[in-house]
Amino acid sequence: MRRLITAICLCGASAAFAGAQKYEPLSASVQAALHKAVSDSRPTVSSFKNPIEAADWLGEMSRRLAKRIPNREYRIDLLRSVHYEATRAGLDPQLVLGLMQVESGFRKYAVSSAGARGYMQVMPFWVKIIGRPDNSLFDLRTNLRYGCTILRHYLDIEKGDLFRALGRYNGSLGKPEYPNMVRAAWQKQWGYTPSSLAQAGR
């Protein structure tokens, strides 16, 4: 049974463009900062400016995600978590949705051939160097916390160069295919313009 589940996960991940972050030695200060980022246990608060903005964004993104995740309650929870973790890391939530689409096809239990796990296809070595042994990369919020923290880390390394940061995230630095796929998904599938009501409520 375990082999069957693993095979299903691998097939699911291969349908997307899952890659693998590559281990790179971290300085003690960077390792400590990343550990602090993924270990922050403060209560989650709304990352939206107001209820109107929340309703507008969640409603629009939920409509687009419905075919992939039919359960509305879980879909809204996922979207709230994406918005919170992306905003917390200084990332565009729509960019993170585009990355998730390309990396895992929004499959919670996706596992790549390299062993990357979950929605954002995080490599397990990150848990060992910046997390805790009990961190499960198949947990929604844990996976998003790690994924957003890692992408932010790569953006900082690359001084804001998204193309190179995405290449690092996927383990394909210098190759255009993956960054181009994520940017296309971000702009075409998840691009977002607030409604006039949401804009007025800001």
CYANA upper distance limits for C-alpha pairs under 8 A (distance plus 0.5 A):
  1 MET  CA      5 ILE  CA      6.78
  2 ARG  CA      6 THR  CA      6.69
  3 ARG  CA      7 ALA  CA      6.61
  4 LEU  CA      8 ILE  CA      6.74
  5 ILE  CA      9 CYS  CA      6.73
  6 THR  CA     10 LEU  CA      6.67
  6 THR  CA    111 VAL  CA      8.19
  7 ALA  CA     11 CYS  CA      6.66
  8 ILE  CA     12 GLY  CA      6.63
  9 CYS  CA     13 ALA  CA      6.72
  9 CYS  CA    109 TYR  CA      6.85
  9 CYS  CA    110 ALA  CA      5.37
  9 CYS  CA    111 VAL  CA      5.77
  9 CYS  CA    112 SER  CA      8.10
 10 LEU  CA     14 SER  CA      6.69
 10 LEU  CA    110 ALA  CA      7.10
 10 LEU  CA    111 VAL  CA      5.79
 10 LEU  CA    112 SER  CA      5.99
 10 LEU  CA    113 SER  CA      6.79
 11 CYS  CA     15 ALA  CA      7.11
 12 GLY  CA     16 ALA  CA      7.97
 12 GLY  CA    104 SER  CA      8.04
 12 GLY  CA    105 GLY  CA      8.46
 12 GLY  CA    107 ARG  CA      7.82
 12 GLY  CA    110 ALA  CA      6.47
 12 GLY  CA    111 VAL  CA      8.19
 13 ALA  CA     17 PHE  CA      7.86
 13 ALA  CA     18 ALA  CA      6.64
 13 ALA  CA    103 GLU  CA      7.92
 13 ALA  CA    104 SER  CA      5.92
 13 ALA  CA    105 GLY  CA      7.86
 13 ALA  CA    107 ARG  CA      8.15
 13 ALA  CA    110 ALA  CA      5.56
 13 ALA  CA    111 VAL  CA      6.27
 13 ALA  CA    112 SER  CA      5.87
 14 SER  CA     18 ALA  CA      7.06
 14 SER  CA    112 SER  CA      7.22
 14 SER  CA    113 SER  CA      8.46
 15 ALA  CA    104 SER  CA      8.37
 15 ALA  CA    105 GLY  CA      7.92
 16 ALA  CA    101 GLN  CA      7.83
 16 ALA  CA    102 VAL  CA      5.81
 16 ALA  CA    103 GLU  CA      6.09
 16 ALA  CA    104 SER  CA      6.03
 16 ALA  CA    105 GLY  CA      6.10
 17 PHE  CA    102 VAL  CA      5.88
 17 PHE  CA    103 GLU  CA      5.60
 17 PHE  CA    104 SER  CA      7.70
 17 PHE  CA    178 TYR  CA      7.88
 18 ALA  CA    102 VAL  CA      7.54
 18 ALA  CA    103 GLU  CA      4.87
 18 ALA  CA    104 SER  CA      6.74
 18 ALA  CA    112 SER  CA      6.50
 18 ALA  CA    116 ALA  CA      8.21
 18 ALA  CA    121 GLN  CA      7.20
 18 ALA  CA    170 ASN  CA      7.65
 19 GLY  CA    103 GLU  CA      7.64
 19 GLY  CA    112 SER  CA      7.49
 19 GLY  CA    114 ALA  CA      7.76
 19 GLY  CA    116 ALA  CA      7.75
 19 GLY  CA    121 GLN  CA      7.95
 19 GLY  CA    169 TYR  CA      8.43
 19 GLY  CA    170 ASN  CA      5.13
 19 GLY  CA    171 GLY  CA      6.53
 19 GLY  CA    172 SER  CA      8.17
 20 ALA  CA    112 SER  CA      8.46
 20 ALA  CA    114 ALA  CA      6.80
 20 ALA  CA    115 GLY  CA      8.19
 20 ALA  CA    116 ALA  CA      6.43
 20 ALA  CA    121 GLN  CA      7.79
 20 ALA  CA    122 VAL  CA      7.83
 20 ALA  CA    123 MET  CA      6.82
 20 ALA  CA    169 TYR  CA      7.48
 20 ALA  CA    170 ASN  CA      5.59
 20 ALA  CA    171 GLY  CA      5.58
 21 GLN  CA    122 VAL  CA      7.82
 21 GLN  CA    123 MET  CA      6.78
 21 GLN  CA    168 ARG  CA      6.89
 21 GLN  CA    169 TYR  CA      5.63
 21 GLN  CA    170 ASN  CA      5.95
 21 GLN  CA    171 GLY  CA      5.29
 22 LYS  CA    168 ARG  CA      8.06
 22 LYS  CA    171 GLY  CA      6.27
 23 TYR  CA    125 PHE  CA      7.92
 26 LEU  CA     30 VAL  CA      6.59
 26 LEU  CA     31 GLN  CA      6.30
 27 SER  CA     31 GLN  CA      6.61
 28 ALA  CA     32 ALA  CA      6.56
 29 SER  CA     33 ALA  CA      6.66
 30 VAL  CA     34 LEU  CA      6.63
 31 GLN  CA     35 HIS  CA      6.55
 31 GLN  CA    129 ILE  CA      7.79
 31 GLN  CA    130 ILE  CA      6.66
 32 ALA  CA     36 LYS  CA      6.65
 32 ALA  CA    130 ILE  CA      7.85
 33 ALA  CA     37 ALA  CA      6.72
 34 LEU  CA     38 VAL  CA      6.82
 34 LEU  CA    130 ILE  CA      6.56
 34 LEU  CA    149 THR  CA      7.63
 34 LEU  CA    153 HIS  CA      8.49
 35 HIS  CA     39 SER  CA      6.47
 35 HIS  CA    129 ILE  CA      8.47
 35 HIS  CA    130 ILE  CA      4.87
 35 HIS  CA    131 GLY  CA      6.32
 36 LYS  CA     40 ASP  CA      6.53
 37 ALA  CA    149 THR  CA      7.36
 38 VAL  CA    130 ILE  CA      7.98
 38 VAL  CA    131 GLY  CA      7.17
 38 VAL  CA    142 THR  CA      8.47
 38 VAL  CA    145 ARG  CA      6.51
 38 VAL  CA    146 TYR  CA      6.61
 38 VAL  CA    149 THR  CA      7.52
 39 SER  CA    131 GLY  CA      7.43
 44 THR  CA     84 TYR  CA      8.36
 45 VAL  CA     84 TYR  CA      8.42
 46 SER  CA     84 TYR  CA      7.44
 47 SER  CA     83 HIS  CA      7.19
 47 SER  CA     84 TYR  CA      5.64
 47 SER  CA     87 THR  CA      7.26
 47 SER  CA     88 ARG  CA      8.41
 48 PHE  CA     53 GLU  CA      6.86
 48 PHE  CA     54 ALA  CA      6.10
 49 LYS  CA     53 GLU  CA      7.04
 49 LYS  CA     54 ALA  CA      8.11
 49 LYS  CA    202 ARG  CA      7.54
 50 ASN  CA     54 ALA  CA      6.92
 50 ASN  CA    201 GLY  CA      7.90
 50 ASN  CA    202 ARG  CA      7.83
 51 PRO  CA     55 ALA  CA      6.59
 52 ILE  CA     56 ASP  CA      6.63
 52 ILE  CA    197 LEU  CA      7.97
 52 ILE  CA    198 ALA  CA      6.04
 52 ILE  CA    201 GLY  CA      6.97
 53 GLU  CA     57 TRP  CA      6.58
 53 GLU  CA    194 PRO  CA      8.15
 53 GLU  CA    198 ALA  CA      5.50
 53 GLU  CA    199 GLN  CA      8.24
 53 GLU  CA    201 GLY  CA      7.73
 53 GLU  CA    202 ARG  CA      8.14
 54 ALA  CA     58 LEU  CA      6.33
 55 ALA  CA     59 GLY  CA      6.22
 56 ASP  CA     60 GLU  CA      6.71
 56 ASP  CA    194 PRO  CA      7.50
 56 ASP  CA    195 SER  CA      7.46
 56 ASP  CA    198 ALA  CA      6.91
 57 TRP  CA     61 MET  CA      6.54
 57 TRP  CA    194 PRO  CA      7.73
 58 LEU  CA     62 SER  CA      6.18
 58 LEU  CA     76 ILE  CA      7.33
 58 LEU  CA     79 LEU  CA      7.26
 58 LEU  CA     80 ARG  CA      7.95
 59 GLY  CA     63 ARG  CA      6.73
 60 GLU  CA     64 ARG  CA      7.12
 61 MET  CA     65 LEU  CA      6.68
 61 MET  CA     79 LEU  CA      8.01
 61 MET  CA    190 TRP  CA      7.94
 62 SER  CA     66 ALA  CA      6.38
 62 SER  CA     72 ARG  CA      8.22
 62 SER  CA     75 ARG  CA      7.14
 62 SER  CA     76 ILE  CA      7.10
 62 SER  CA     79 LEU  CA      7.99
 64 ARG  CA    189 GLN  CA      8.49
 65 LEU  CA     69 ILE  CA      6.60
 65 LEU  CA     75 ARG  CA      8.00
 66 ALA  CA     70 PRO  CA      5.58
 66 ALA  CA     71 ASN  CA      8.20
 66 ALA  CA     72 ARG  CA      7.87
 66 ALA  CA     75 ARG  CA      8.00
 68 ARG  CA    106 PHE  CA      7.57
 69 ILE  CA     74 TYR  CA      8.34
 69 ILE  CA     75 ARG  CA      6.55
 69 ILE  CA    106 PHE  CA      8.37
 70 PRO  CA     75 ARG  CA      7.86
 71 ASN  CA     75 ARG  CA      6.50
 72 ARG  CA     76 ILE  CA      6.59
 73 GLU  CA     77 ASP  CA      6.79
 74 TYR  CA     78 LEU  CA      6.59
 75 ARG  CA     79 LEU  CA      6.72
 76 ILE  CA     80 ARG  CA      6.57
 77 ASP  CA     81 SER  CA      6.65
 78 LEU  CA     82 VAL  CA      6.61
 78 LEU  CA    140 LEU  CA      7.78
 79 LEU  CA     83 HIS  CA      6.61
 80 ARG  CA     84 TYR  CA      6.62
 81 SER  CA     85 GLU  CA      6.51
 81 SER  CA    141 ARG  CA      7.00
 81 SER  CA    144 LEU  CA      8.04
 82 VAL  CA     86 ALA  CA      6.33
 82 VAL  CA     93 PRO  CA      6.78
 82 VAL  CA     96 VAL  CA      7.75
 82 VAL  CA     97 LEU  CA      8.03
 82 VAL  CA    144 LEU  CA      7.23
 83 HIS  CA     87 THR  CA      6.41
 83 HIS  CA     93 PRO  CA      5.65
 84 TYR  CA     88 ARG  CA      6.45
 85 GLU  CA     89 ALA  CA      6.72
 85 GLU  CA    144 LEU  CA      6.95
 85 GLU  CA    145 ARG  CA      6.40
 85 GLU  CA    148 CYS  CA      7.03
 86 ALA  CA     90 GLY  CA      6.68
 86 ALA  CA     91 LEU  CA      5.30
 86 ALA  CA     92 ASP  CA      6.65
 86 ALA  CA     93 PRO  CA      5.66
 86 ALA  CA     96 VAL  CA      7.29
 86 ALA  CA    148 CYS  CA      6.46
 87 THR  CA     91 LEU  CA      6.01
 87 THR  CA     92 ASP  CA      7.17
 87 THR  CA     93 PRO  CA      7.17
 89 ALA  CA    148 CYS  CA      6.65
 89 ALA  CA    149 THR  CA      6.65
 89 ALA  CA    152 ARG  CA      6.73
 90 GLY  CA    152 ARG  CA      7.83
 91 LEU  CA     95 LEU  CA      7.78
 91 LEU  CA     96 VAL  CA      7.95
 91 LEU  CA    148 CYS  CA      8.05
 91 LEU  CA    152 ARG  CA      7.77
 92 ASP  CA     96 VAL  CA      7.13
 93 PRO  CA     97 LEU  CA      6.85
 94 GLN  CA     98 GLY  CA      6.72
 94 GLN  CA    186 TRP  CA      6.36
 94 GLN  CA    190 TRP  CA      5.95
 94 GLN  CA    191 GLY  CA      7.00
 94 GLN  CA    192 TYR  CA      8.00
 95 LEU  CA     99 LEU  CA      6.72
 95 LEU  CA    182 VAL  CA      8.10
 95 LEU  CA    183 ARG  CA      7.93
 95 LEU  CA    186 TRP  CA      5.58
 95 LEU  CA    190 TRP  CA      8.14
 96 VAL  CA    100 MET  CA      6.64
 96 VAL  CA    148 CYS  CA      8.10
 96 VAL  CA    186 TRP  CA      8.34
 97 LEU  CA    101 GLN  CA      6.67
 97 LEU  CA    186 TRP  CA      7.44
 97 LEU  CA    190 TRP  CA      7.43
 98 GLY  CA    102 VAL  CA      6.88
 98 GLY  CA    182 VAL  CA      5.96
 98 GLY  CA    183 ARG  CA      7.61
 98 GLY  CA    184 ALA  CA      8.37
 98 GLY  CA    185 ALA  CA      5.33
 98 GLY  CA    186 TRP  CA      4.88
 98 GLY  CA    189 GLN  CA      7.92
 98 GLY  CA    190 TRP  CA      7.06
 99 LEU  CA    103 GLU  CA      6.39
 99 LEU  CA    120 MET  CA      7.62
 99 LEU  CA    182 VAL  CA      5.83
 99 LEU  CA    185 ALA  CA      8.11
 99 LEU  CA    186 TRP  CA      7.96
100 MET  CA    104 SER  CA      6.19
100 MET  CA    105 GLY  CA      6.82
100 MET  CA    106 PHE  CA      6.40
100 MET  CA    119 TYR  CA      6.24
100 MET  CA    120 MET  CA      5.78
101 GLN  CA    105 GLY  CA      4.82
101 GLN  CA    106 PHE  CA      6.14
101 GLN  CA    185 ALA  CA      7.85
102 VAL  CA    181 MET  CA      7.46
102 VAL  CA    182 VAL  CA      6.68
102 VAL  CA    185 ALA  CA      7.99
103 GLU  CA    119 TYR  CA      7.71
103 GLU  CA    120 MET  CA      6.66
103 GLU  CA    121 GLN  CA      6.70
104 SER  CA    108 LYS  CA      8.23
104 SER  CA    110 ALA  CA      6.53
104 SER  CA    118 GLY  CA      7.54
104 SER  CA    119 TYR  CA      5.94
104 SER  CA    120 MET  CA      7.10
104 SER  CA    121 GLN  CA      7.12
105 GLY  CA    119 TYR  CA      8.15
106 PHE  CA    119 TYR  CA      6.07
107 ARG  CA    118 GLY  CA      7.28
107 ARG  CA    119 TYR  CA      6.28
108 LYS  CA    118 GLY  CA      5.43
108 LYS  CA    119 TYR  CA      5.60
108 LYS  CA    138 PHE  CA      6.89
108 LYS  CA    140 LEU  CA      7.92
109 TYR  CA    117 ARG  CA      7.33
109 TYR  CA    118 GLY  CA      5.60
109 TYR  CA    119 TYR  CA      7.83
109 TYR  CA    138 PHE  CA      6.56
110 ALA  CA    117 ARG  CA      6.32
110 ALA  CA    118 GLY  CA      5.64
110 ALA  CA    119 TYR  CA      7.42
110 ALA  CA    121 GLN  CA      7.97
111 VAL  CA    115 GLY  CA      6.19
111 VAL  CA    116 ALA  CA      6.01
111 VAL  CA    117 ARG  CA      5.22
111 VAL  CA    118 GLY  CA      7.07
111 VAL  CA    121 GLN  CA      7.74
112 SER  CA    116 ALA  CA      5.67
112 SER  CA    117 ARG  CA      7.25
112 SER  CA    121 GLN  CA      7.95
115 GLY  CA    123 MET  CA      6.88
115 GLY  CA    124 PRO  CA      7.83
116 ALA  CA    121 GLN  CA      5.15
116 ALA  CA    122 VAL  CA      5.43
116 ALA  CA    123 MET  CA      4.80
116 ALA  CA    124 PRO  CA      7.21
117 ARG  CA    121 GLN  CA      4.86
117 ARG  CA    122 VAL  CA      5.66
117 ARG  CA    123 MET  CA      6.81
117 ARG  CA    124 PRO  CA      7.95
117 ARG  CA    137 LEU  CA      6.64
117 ARG  CA    138 PHE  CA      7.21
118 GLY  CA    122 VAL  CA      7.24
118 GLY  CA    137 LEU  CA      6.57
118 GLY  CA    138 PHE  CA      5.65
118 GLY  CA    139 ASP  CA      8.39
118 GLY  CA    140 LEU  CA      8.48
118 GLY  CA    143 ASN  CA      6.94
119 TYR  CA    138 PHE  CA      8.32
119 TYR  CA    140 LEU  CA      8.15
119 TYR  CA    143 ASN  CA      7.27
119 TYR  CA    144 LEU  CA      7.97
120 MET  CA    143 ASN  CA      7.03
120 MET  CA    144 LEU  CA      7.14
120 MET  CA    147 GLY  CA      6.11
121 GLN  CA    147 GLY  CA      8.05
122 VAL  CA    126 TRP  CA      8.07
122 VAL  CA    137 LEU  CA      7.56
122 VAL  CA    143 ASN  CA      7.50
122 VAL  CA    146 TYR  CA      7.61
122 VAL  CA    147 GLY  CA      6.62
124 PRO  CA    128 LYS  CA      7.66
124 PRO  CA    137 LEU  CA      8.08
125 PHE  CA    129 ILE  CA      7.00
126 TRP  CA    130 ILE  CA      6.31
126 TRP  CA    131 GLY  CA      7.28
127 VAL  CA    131 GLY  CA      4.86
127 VAL  CA    132 ARG  CA      6.56
127 VAL  CA    133 PRO  CA      7.23
127 VAL  CA    135 ASN  CA      7.29
128 LYS  CA    132 ARG  CA      7.28
128 LYS  CA    133 PRO  CA      7.34
131 GLY  CA    135 ASN  CA      7.31
135 ASN  CA    142 THR  CA      7.42
136 SER  CA    142 THR  CA      7.18
136 SER  CA    143 ASN  CA      8.08
137 LEU  CA    142 THR  CA      6.48
137 LEU  CA    143 ASN  CA      5.35
138 PHE  CA    142 THR  CA      8.00
138 PHE  CA    143 ASN  CA      6.82
139 ASP  CA    143 ASN  CA      6.42
140 LEU  CA    144 LEU  CA      6.79
141 ARG  CA    145 ARG  CA      6.42
142 THR  CA    146 TYR  CA      6.68
143 ASN  CA    147 GLY  CA      6.46
144 LEU  CA    148 CYS  CA      6.39
145 ARG  CA    149 THR  CA      6.53
146 TYR  CA    150 ILE  CA      6.50
147 GLY  CA    151 LEU  CA      6.70
148 CYS  CA    152 ARG  CA      6.58
149 THR  CA    153 HIS  CA      6.65
150 ILE  CA    154 TYR  CA      6.78
150 ILE  CA    169 TYR  CA      8.03
151 LEU  CA    155 LEU  CA      6.67
151 LEU  CA    165 ALA  CA      7.36
151 LEU  CA    166 LEU  CA      7.88
151 LEU  CA    169 TYR  CA      6.88
152 ARG  CA    156 ASP  CA      6.71
153 HIS  CA    157 ILE  CA      6.78
154 TYR  CA    158 GLU  CA      6.62
154 TYR  CA    165 ALA  CA      5.45
154 TYR  CA    166 LEU  CA      8.27
154 TYR  CA    168 ARG  CA      7.22
154 TYR  CA    169 TYR  CA      7.62
155 LEU  CA    159 LYS  CA      6.43
155 LEU  CA    160 GLY  CA      5.39
155 LEU  CA    161 ASP  CA      6.78
155 LEU  CA    162 LEU  CA      6.85
155 LEU  CA    164 ARG  CA      8.45
155 LEU  CA    165 ALA  CA      5.56
156 ASP  CA    160 GLY  CA      6.50
157 ILE  CA    165 ALA  CA      8.28
158 GLU  CA    162 LEU  CA      8.22
158 GLU  CA    164 ARG  CA      7.05
158 GLU  CA    165 ALA  CA      6.60
160 GLY  CA    165 ALA  CA      8.22
161 ASP  CA    165 ALA  CA      6.64
162 LEU  CA    166 LEU  CA      6.45
163 PHE  CA    167 GLY  CA      6.85
163 PHE  CA    176 PRO  CA      8.44
163 PHE  CA    179 PRO  CA      6.06
163 PHE  CA    180 ASN  CA      8.45
164 ARG  CA    168 ARG  CA      6.76
164 ARG  CA    173 LEU  CA      6.62
164 ARG  CA    174 GLY  CA      7.34
164 ARG  CA    179 PRO  CA      8.31
165 ALA  CA    169 TYR  CA      6.72
165 ALA  CA    173 LEU  CA      8.37
166 LEU  CA    170 ASN  CA      6.77
166 LEU  CA    173 LEU  CA      8.12
166 LEU  CA    178 TYR  CA      7.87
166 LEU  CA    179 PRO  CA      5.99
167 GLY  CA    171 GLY  CA      6.43
167 GLY  CA    172 SER  CA      5.28
167 GLY  CA    173 LEU  CA      4.46
167 GLY  CA    174 GLY  CA      6.95
167 GLY  CA    175 LYS  CA      7.40
167 GLY  CA    176 PRO  CA      8.33
167 GLY  CA    178 TYR  CA      7.25
167 GLY  CA    179 PRO  CA      6.63
168 ARG  CA    172 SER  CA      6.61
168 ARG  CA    173 LEU  CA      5.51
170 ASN  CA    178 TYR  CA      7.74
172 SER  CA    178 TYR  CA      7.89
175 LYS  CA    179 PRO  CA      8.46
176 PRO  CA    180 ASN  CA      6.45
177 GLU  CA    181 MET  CA      6.68
178 TYR  CA    182 VAL  CA      6.78
179 PRO  CA    183 ARG  CA      6.61
180 ASN  CA    184 ALA  CA      6.51
181 MET  CA    185 ALA  CA      6.68
182 VAL  CA    186 TRP  CA      6.50
183 ARG  CA    187 GLN  CA      6.57
184 ALA  CA    188 LYS  CA      6.21
184 ALA  CA    189 GLN  CA      8.11
185 ALA  CA    189 GLN  CA      5.57
185 ALA  CA    190 TRP  CA      7.03
186 TRP  CA    190 TRP  CA      5.47
186 TRP  CA    191 GLY  CA      6.45
187 GLN  CA    191 GLY  CA      5.13
194 PRO  CA    198 ALA  CA      6.24
194 PRO  CA    199 GLN  CA      6.53
195 SER  CA    199 GLN  CA      6.67
196 SER  CA    200 ALA  CA      6.55
197 LEU  CA    201 GLY  CA      6.79
198 ALA  CA    202 ARG  CA      7.16
